[in-house]
């Protein structure tokens, strides 16, 4: 039997080789960490976690806005072969508690901004970022945790994705997945130890962690992390000449293009531009191309950590609308419902296989059985491959839609809406939106149409769902269209309400 591949200690390696090289910049706190600094802080946090009872396989939850502390926690978990669970701070407390109940973290590291939510979560040991966090590290021996002893097969994180059944599933992210993602994306976008990435995406997402901060830390480059997206601040950084790599979702590129300074901004220092999270409008790609910027469209999943595709720069415009060809260390298939490969040009479900693919969902054997066939992950995306081998994501194989880069599963929203006393039936659909890509529409059959108030229904959802999951409008209908098996015909609903 082949022994597992060691994960190795990335931060220790670069701290030993280039201790004064900058690893991370936290722009929100004006904090710079060299690789030597990062190695020390990671070691101190790992020692504190160990003293708090965290060991191999134990979970550490993290609840905070964008901060470089999340990378200290990630690599501290690596030293202990523990598992980081980044919590989406946009979730309502009941949604967070479901995740906590599901993976049972031993420790919660949280930001004061979310202290109220942290107080309500059922986790025994809690540590607040800031003074308490720094004091905990200061009293810990950075050398006591030792080196990373994990293997590529060991879980490094559990990242929760919304589920089609209305409950999120924890995708297990292994050390090997993060490594292979660094290889799959790092070379195509030209990352080197001299590169500087600008991250504006939330670090509770796989993109915020892995596009491209962990690939930078693997290769010894530096990553600048912003607290949140602000078009003015992002433009300032992009114009500074320091940034070589940038990844964003379509909404970010739209907001930048609408900024008053966009037309005159000098962005020549940025070597690589890429986009994912949702289809990039071709008109927006062309607008950037007129500005001398070629944006490469990609596609990935939490379950693939995340890179599956990235268009090559030479064909980013001529194949606009495509996500490119599969990454070097990833295989794909486009198949029928029976799992048979479709002919070129035909539409089927995209399946993915490779070392960057999750081994499964945390303690969800039924989900694993439904989501995998002989190692192939069923992505739930409908795709086609053109005659040149370029892949196009043409629709959702399932009902999920993407709003501002966030996956929204209608079944989860529908469960909440169904609890409203004046809702007899409901279907939630995604419809196109110029700013967010897609937004939700709740199509409701009310019990009493005369007393029904759509705005009151949205307010009803406000404390029960993350804001991005709440539909943007409500439509009333007498009866939902269904097929013979009783399934709602959502394509019919989209045809009825997409223009209204």
C-alpha positions as CSV (number, residue, x, y, z in Angstrom):
1,X,0.0,0.0,0.0
2,X,1.3,3.4,-1.0
3,X,2.0,5.6,2.1
4,X,0.2,8.9,2.2
5,X,1.9,12.0,0.9
6,X,3.2,14.4,3.6
7,X,1.6,17.9,3.5
8,X,4.9,19.6,4.5
9,X,5.1,22.9,6.3
10,X,4.9,25.7,3.8
11,X,5.3,28.6,6.2
12,X,8.2,27.1,8.0
13,X,10.0,26.5,4.7
14,X,9.7,30.1,3.5
15,X,10.5,31.4,7.0
16,X,13.7,29.4,6.9
17,X,14.6,30.3,3.3
18,X,13.4,34.0,3.1
19,X,12.4,35.1,6.6
20,X,12.2,38.8,5.8
21,X,10.0,38.3,2.7
22,X,6.4,39.7,3.2
23,X,3.8,37.0,3.4
24,X,0.6,38.8,4.4
25,X,-0.6,42.4,4.6
26,X,-3.8,43.1,6.5
27,X,-4.8,46.5,4.9
28,X,-7.7,46.9,7.4
29,X,-5.2,47.0,10.3
30,X,-2.1,48.3,8.5
31,X,-0.4,45.1,9.6
32,X,2.5,43.4,7.7
33,X,3.6,39.9,8.5
34,X,6.9,38.5,7.1
35,X,7.2,34.8,6.7
36,X,9.3,34.8,9.9
37,X,6.5,36.7,11.7
38,X,3.8,34.4,10.3
39,X,5.7,31.3,11.4
40,X,6.0,32.6,14.9
41,X,2.3,33.6,15.2
42,X,1.2,30.3,13.7
43,X,3.3,28.4,16.2
44,X,2.0,30.5,19.1
45,X,-1.6,30.0,18.1
46,X,-1.1,26.3,17.6
47,X,0.5,26.0,21.1
48,X,-2.5,27.8,22.6
49,X,-5.0,25.6,20.7
50,X,-3.1,22.5,21.9
51,X,-3.3,23.8,25.5
52,X,-7.0,24.2,25.0
53,X,-7.4,20.6,24.1
54,X,-7.3,20.8,20.3
55,X,-5.6,17.8,18.7
56,X,-5.7,15.8,15.4
57,X,-9.2,15.8,13.8
58,X,-10.6,18.4,16.2
59,X,-12.5,21.3,14.7
60,X,-11.7,25.0,15.2
61,X,-14.5,27.5,14.2
62,X,-13.6,30.9,13.0
63,X,-16.1,33.8,12.8
64,X,-14.7,37.1,11.5
65,X,-14.6,39.5,8.7
66,X,-11.6,39.5,6.4
67,X,-8.4,39.4,8.5
68,X,-5.1,37.8,8.1
69,X,-5.8,36.1,11.5
70,X,-7.7,33.4,9.5
71,X,-4.5,32.3,7.9
72,X,-2.8,32.1,11.2
73,X,-5.7,29.8,12.3
74,X,-5.5,27.8,9.1
75,X,-1.8,27.0,9.4
76,X,-2.0,26.5,13.2
77,X,-4.6,23.8,12.5
78,X,-2.2,22.3,10.0
79,X,0.5,22.0,12.7
80,X,-2.0,20.1,14.9
81,X,-3.7,18.2,12.1
82,X,-6.8,19.9,13.3
83,X,-9.6,21.2,11.0
84,X,-10.6,24.8,10.5
85,X,-14.3,25.7,10.1
86,X,-14.7,29.2,8.7
87,X,-18.2,30.5,9.5
88,X,-20.1,32.7,7.1
89,X,-20.7,35.8,9.1
90,X,-23.6,36.7,6.8
91,X,-25.6,33.8,8.1
92,X,-28.3,34.2,10.8
93,X,-27.5,32.7,14.2
94,X,-29.8,29.7,13.7
95,X,-28.0,28.9,10.4
96,X,-24.6,29.1,12.2
97,X,-25.9,26.9,15.0
98,X,-26.9,24.2,12.5
99,X,-23.3,24.2,11.3
100,X,-21.9,24.1,14.9
101,X,-24.2,21.2,15.7
102,X,-23.1,19.4,12.6
103,X,-19.3,19.6,13.0
104,X,-19.1,20.2,16.8
105,X,-16.1,22.5,17.1
106,X,-14.0,22.5,20.2
107,X,-13.0,26.2,19.9
108,X,-14.4,29.3,18.4
109,X,-12.2,32.2,17.5
110,X,-14.3,35.2,16.8
111,X,-14.3,39.0,16.1
112,X,-15.9,41.4,18.5
113,X,-18.2,42.6,15.7
114,X,-19.9,39.3,15.9
115,X,-19.8,38.9,19.7
116,X,-23.6,38.7,20.0
117,X,-23.7,35.7,17.6
118,X,-20.6,34.1,19.2
119,X,-22.3,34.3,22.6
120,X,-25.3,32.3,21.3
121,X,-23.3,29.6,19.7
122,X,-22.9,26.4,21.7
123,X,-19.1,26.0,21.7
124,X,-17.2,25.5,25.0
125,X,-14.0,27.4,24.4
126,X,-14.1,30.9,22.8
127,X,-11.4,33.4,22.1
128,X,-12.0,36.9,20.9
129,X,-9.7,38.4,18.3
130,X,-7.8,41.5,19.4
131,X,-6.3,41.9,22.9
132,X,-7.4,38.4,24.1
133,X,-6.2,36.7,21.0
134,X,-2.8,38.4,21.1
135,X,-2.4,37.7,24.8
136,X,-3.2,34.1,24.3
137,X,-0.5,33.8,21.7
138,X,2.0,35.9,23.7
139,X,1.9,33.4,26.6
140,X,2.4,30.4,24.3
141,X,5.7,28.8,23.2
142,X,5.9,29.0,19.4
143,X,8.2,26.0,19.2
144,X,6.1,23.6,21.2
145,X,3.7,22.8,18.4
146,X,6.4,21.5,16.1
147,X,6.1,21.1,12.4
148,X,3.1,20.1,10.2
149,X,2.6,16.4,10.5
150,X,-0.5,16.1,8.3
151,X,-0.8,14.2,5.0
152,X,-2.5,15.1,1.8
153,X,-5.4,12.9,2.8
154,X,-6.0,14.7,6.1
155,X,-8.8,17.2,6.3
156,X,-7.6,20.8,6.7
157,X,-11.0,22.6,6.6
158,X,-14.7,22.0,6.5
159,X,-16.4,24.6,4.3
160,X,-20.2,24.6,4.3
161,X,-22.2,25.0,1.2
162,X,-26.0,25.4,1.0
163,X,-27.8,22.2,0.4
164,X,-30.6,21.4,-2.0
165,X,-32.5,19.9,0.9
166,X,-32.5,23.2,2.8
167,X,-29.5,22.3,5.1
168,X,-25.9,23.1,4.4
169,X,-23.3,20.4,3.8
170,X,-19.8,20.5,5.0
171,X,-17.4,19.9,2.2
172,X,-14.2,18.3,3.5
173,X,-11.2,20.2,2.2
174,X,-8.0,18.2,2.5
175,X,-4.4,19.3,2.6
176,X,-3.9,17.7,-0.8
177,X,-6.8,19.6,-2.3
178,X,-5.3,23.0,-1.3
179,X,-1.9,21.9,-2.6
180,X,-3.3,20.8,-6.0
181,X,-5.3,23.9,-6.3
182,X,-2.1,25.9,-5.8
183,X,-0.6,24.0,-8.7
184,X,-3.7,24.1,-10.9
185,X,-4.1,27.9,-10.6
186,X,-0.6,29.1,-9.7
187,X,1.2,28.3,-12.9
188,X,-1.6,29.4,-15.4
189,X,-1.8,32.8,-13.8
190,X,1.9,33.2,-13.5
191,X,2.4,33.3,-9.7
192,X,6.0,33.5,-8.5
193,X,7.6,34.4,-5.3
194,X,7.8,38.0,-6.6
195,X,4.0,38.2,-7.1
196,X,1.5,40.2,-5.0
197,X,-2.1,39.3,-4.8
198,X,-5.0,41.6,-3.8
199,X,-7.8,39.7,-2.1
200,X,-11.2,41.3,-1.6
201,X,-13.3,38.2,-1.4
202,X,-14.6,36.9,2.0
203,X,-12.3,34.4,3.6
204,X,-15.1,32.2,4.7
205,X,-15.3,31.3,1.0
206,X,-13.0,29.0,-0.8
207,X,-12.2,31.8,-3.2
208,X,-11.2,34.2,-0.4
209,X,-8.8,31.6,1.0
210,X,-7.6,29.9,-2.2
211,X,-7.7,32.6,-5.0
212,X,-5.0,33.4,-4.6
213,X,-3.8,33.7,-1.0
214,X,-3.0,30.0,-0.2
215,X,-1.3,29.6,-3.6
216,X,0.8,32.7,-2.7
217,X,1.8,31.2,0.6
218,X,2.7,27.9,-1.1
219,X,5.1,29.6,-3.5
220,X,6.4,32.3,-1.1
221,X,4.6,35.3,-2.6
222,X,2.6,37.9,-0.7
223,X,-1.1,38.5,-0.4
224,X,-2.8,41.8,0.6
225,X,-6.2,41.2,2.2
226,X,-8.8,44.0,2.3
227,X,-11.4,44.1,5.0
228,X,-14.1,44.3,2.4
229,X,-14.7,45.3,-1.1
230,X,-14.7,49.1,-1.6
231,X,-14.3,50.2,-5.2
232,X,-12.3,53.3,-4.3
233,X,-9.8,51.4,-2.1
234,X,-9.5,48.6,-4.6
235,X,-8.8,51.0,-7.5
236,X,-6.2,52.7,-5.3
237,X,-4.4,49.4,-4.7
238,X,-4.6,48.4,-8.3
239,X,-3.2,51.7,-9.4
240,X,-0.3,51.5,-6.9
241,X,1.9,49.4,-9.1
242,X,2.3,46.8,-6.3
243,X,-0.5,44.4,-7.3
244,X,0.3,41.8,-9.9
245,X,-2.7,39.5,-9.5
246,X,-6.4,40.1,-9.0
247,X,-9.4,37.8,-8.9
248,X,-13.0,38.9,-8.5
249,X,-16.6,38.0,-9.1
250,X,-18.6,39.7,-11.9
251,X,-20.3,42.1,-9.5
252,X,-16.9,43.4,-8.4
253,X,-15.8,44.1,-11.9
254,X,-19.1,45.8,-12.6
255,X,-18.7,48.1,-9.6
256,X,-15.1,48.9,-10.6
257,X,-16.2,49.7,-14.2
258,X,-18.9,52.1,-12.8
259,X,-16.4,54.1,-10.7
260,X,-15.8,57.6,-11.9
261,X,-12.0,57.1,-12.1
262,X,-12.2,53.8,-14.0
263,X,-11.7,55.3,-17.5
264,X,-8.5,57.1,-16.5
265,X,-7.0,54.6,-14.0
266,X,-3.5,53.3,-14.9
267,X,-3.6,49.6,-14.2
268,X,-0.6,48.5,-16.2
269,X,1.1,46.9,-13.2
270,X,-1.5,44.2,-12.9
271,X,-0.3,41.1,-14.8
272,X,-3.3,38.8,-14.3
273,X,-7.0,39.4,-14.1
274,X,-9.5,36.6,-13.5
275,X,-13.1,36.1,-12.7
276,X,-15.3,33.4,-11.3
277,X,-18.3,32.7,-9.0
278,X,-20.8,33.4,-11.8
279,X,-20.9,33.9,-15.6
280,X,-19.1,37.1,-16.6
281,X,-21.3,39.1,-19.0
282,X,-19.6,39.2,-22.4
283,X,-20.4,42.9,-22.7
284,X,-18.4,43.5,-19.5
285,X,-15.5,41.4,-20.8
286,X,-15.4,43.5,-23.9
287,X,-15.6,46.7,-21.9
288,X,-12.5,45.7,-20.0
289,X,-10.8,44.6,-23.2
290,X,-11.3,48.1,-24.6
291,X,-9.4,49.3,-21.5
292,X,-6.5,47.0,-22.4
293,X,-7.5,44.4,-19.7
294,X,-8.1,40.8,-20.5
295,X,-10.1,39.1,-17.8
296,X,-9.9,35.3,-17.8
297,X,-13.1,33.6,-16.9
298,X,-12.9,30.5,-14.6
299,X,-15.1,28.1,-12.8
300,X,-14.8,26.1,-9.7
301,X,-16.6,24.8,-6.6
302,X,-16.0,24.6,-2.9
303,X,-15.8,20.9,-3.4
304,X,-12.9,21.4,-5.8
305,X,-10.9,23.9,-3.7
306,X,-11.9,25.6,-6.1
307,X,-10.2,25.6,-9.5
308,X,-11.6,23.5,-12.3
309,X,-11.3,25.8,-15.3
310,X,-9.6,29.0,-16.4
311,X,-9.6,30.4,-19.9
312,X,-6.2,30.9,-21.5
313,X,-5.5,34.5,-22.2
314,X,-5.2,34.0,-25.9
315,X,-8.8,32.9,-26.2
316,X,-10.4,34.9,-23.3
317,X,-12.2,37.2,-25.8
318,X,-12.6,34.9,-28.8
319,X,-14.2,32.3,-26.5
320,X,-16.0,34.8,-24.3
321,X,-18.7,33.1,-22.3
322,X,-16.5,30.0,-21.9
323,X,-14.8,29.0,-18.7
324,X,-12.0,27.5,-20.7
325,X,-10.5,24.0,-20.6
326,X,-10.0,21.9,-17.5
327,X,-6.9,22.5,-15.3
328,X,-3.9,20.3,-15.7
329,X,-4.6,18.0,-12.8
330,X,-8.4,17.8,-13.2
331,X,-10.6,15.6,-15.4
332,X,-14.1,16.4,-16.5
333,X,-17.0,14.7,-18.2
334,X,-20.3,16.1,-19.5
335,X,-22.9,13.4,-19.1
336,X,-26.6,12.5,-19.4
337,X,-28.8,11.8,-16.4
338,X,-27.8,8.1,-16.9
339,X,-24.1,9.1,-16.6
340,X,-23.4,8.6,-20.3
341,X,-21.0,11.0,-22.0
342,X,-22.8,13.4,-24.4
343,X,-21.6,14.2,-27.8
344,X,-19.6,17.4,-28.5
345,X,-22.0,20.3,-28.4
346,X,-24.6,18.5,-26.4
347,X,-25.7,19.7,-23.0
348,X,-25.3,17.5,-19.9
349,X,-24.2,17.6,-16.3
350,X,-20.6,18.5,-15.6
351,X,-18.7,15.8,-13.6
352,X,-15.2,16.4,-12.2
353,X,-12.5,14.1,-10.9
354,X,-9.0,14.8,-9.6
355,X,-6.8,15.3,-6.6
356,X,-8.4,18.7,-6.0
357,X,-11.8,17.1,-5.5
358,X,-13.3,16.6,-2.0
359,X,-13.4,13.1,-0.6
360,X,-16.9,13.9,0.5
361,X,-19.2,15.8,2.9
362,X,-18.7,15.8,6.6
363,X,-20.7,12.9,8.1
364,X,-23.2,12.8,5.2
365,X,-23.0,9.3,3.6
366,X,-26.3,9.8,1.8
367,X,-25.1,13.0,0.2
368,X,-21.8,11.3,-0.8
369,X,-23.7,8.5,-2.4
370,X,-25.8,10.9,-4.4
371,X,-22.9,13.2,-5.3
372,X,-20.3,10.8,-6.5
373,X,-20.0,8.1,-9.1
374,X,-16.7,6.1,-9.2
375,X,-14.8,9.2,-7.9
376,X,-16.6,11.6,-10.2
377,X,-18.2,14.6,-8.4
378,X,-21.6,15.6,-9.8
379,X,-21.3,19.4,-10.0
380,X,-25.0,20.1,-10.6
381,X,-24.0,22.4,-13.5
382,X,-25.3,21.9,-17.0
383,X,-22.5,22.3,-19.5
384,X,-21.5,21.8,-23.1
385,X,-18.1,21.4,-24.8
386,X,-17.5,23.1,-28.2
387,X,-15.6,21.7,-31.1
388,X,-12.3,23.2,-29.8
389,X,-12.8,21.6,-26.4
390,X,-13.8,24.8,-24.6
391,X,-16.4,24.4,-21.9
392,X,-19.5,26.5,-21.4
393,X,-21.7,26.5,-18.3
394,X,-25.1,27.0,-19.8
395,X,-27.5,26.5,-16.9
396,X,-27.9,25.0,-13.5
397,X,-28.5,21.3,-13.6
398,X,-30.3,21.8,-10.3
399,X,-32.1,24.9,-9.2
400,X,-29.3,26.8,-7.5
401,X,-28.6,30.3,-8.6
402,X,-25.7,32.7,-7.9
403,X,-26.3,36.2,-6.5
404,X,-23.3,38.5,-6.2
405,X,-21.0,35.4,-6.2
406,X,-23.0,33.7,-3.4
407,X,-24.7,30.3,-4.1
408,X,-28.3,30.3,-3.2
409,X,-30.4,27.1,-3.1
410,X,-34.1,27.8,-3.5
411,X,-35.2,24.9,-1.3
412,X,-33.5,26.5,1.7
413,X,-35.3,29.7,1.1
414,X,-38.6,28.0,0.4
415,X,-38.5,26.2,3.7
416,X,-38.4,29.6,5.5
417,X,-41.1,31.2,3.4
418,X,-43.3,28.2,3.9
419,X,-43.4,29.0,7.6
420,X,-45.2,32.3,7.0
421,X,-48.9,31.8,8.0
422,X,-50.2,33.4,4.8
423,X,-48.2,31.2,2.4
424,X,-49.9,28.2,0.9
425,X,-47.3,27.3,-1.7
426,X,-44.0,28.9,-2.9
427,X,-41.3,28.4,-5.4
428,X,-38.1,30.6,-5.4
429,X,-36.3,31.2,-8.7
430,X,-33.3,33.1,-9.8
431,X,-33.7,35.7,-12.5
432,X,-31.1,37.9,-14.2
433,X,-30.0,41.1,-12.5
434,X,-27.6,43.7,-14.0
435,X,-25.8,44.4,-10.7
436,X,-25.8,41.0,-8.9
437,X,-25.9,38.6,-11.8
438,X,-29.0,36.9,-10.5
439,X,-31.5,37.7,-7.7
440,X,-34.3,35.6,-6.1
441,X,-38.0,36.0,-6.8
442,X,-40.4,34.3,-4.5
443,X,-43.5,33.1,-6.4
444,X,-46.2,32.7,-3.8
445,X,-49.6,31.1,-3.7
446,X,-51.1,33.0,-0.7
447,X,-53.8,31.6,1.6
448,X,-55.6,35.0,1.6
449,X,-54.6,37.1,-1.4
450,X,-56.5,40.1,-0.2
451,X,-54.4,40.4,3.0
452,X,-51.1,39.3,1.5
453,X,-48.2,41.8,1.9
454,X,-45.1,40.9,-0.1
455,X,-42.9,43.4,1.8
456,X,-44.0,41.9,5.1
457,X,-43.0,38.5,3.8
458,X,-39.5,39.7,3.0
459,X,-39.3,41.2,6.5
460,X,-40.4,37.8,7.9
461,X,-37.3,36.3,6.1
462,X,-34.9,38.9,7.4
463,X,-34.0,37.4,10.8
464,X,-34.1,33.8,9.5
465,X,-31.8,33.9,6.4
466,X,-28.6,35.6,5.3
467,X,-29.4,38.8,3.5
468,X,-28.2,37.6,0.1
469,X,-30.6,34.6,0.3
470,X,-33.7,36.8,0.8
471,X,-35.6,37.2,-2.4
472,X,-35.6,40.7,-3.9
473,X,-39.2,40.6,-4.9
474,X,-42.4,38.6,-4.4
475,X,-44.9,37.6,-7.1
476,X,-48.4,36.2,-6.5
477,X,-49.8,33.3,-8.5
478,X,-53.0,31.3,-8.2
479,X,-51.3,27.9,-8.7
480,X,-47.7,26.8,-9.2
481,X,-47.2,24.9,-12.5
482,X,-46.2,21.2,-11.8
483,X,-45.4,18.2,-13.9
484,X,-47.1,14.8,-13.5
485,X,-44.8,13.8,-10.7
486,X,-45.7,17.0,-8.8
487,X,-42.4,18.8,-9.3
488,X,-42.7,22.6,-9.8
489,X,-41.8,23.6,-13.4
490,X,-39.4,26.4,-12.6
491,X,-38.5,26.9,-16.2
492,X,-42.1,28.0,-16.8
493,X,-41.9,30.3,-13.8
494,X,-38.7,31.9,-15.1
495,X,-40.4,32.4,-18.5
496,X,-43.3,34.2,-16.8
497,X,-41.4,36.4,-14.4
498,X,-38.0,37.1,-15.8
499,X,-39.2,40.3,-17.6
500,X,-41.7,41.4,-14.9
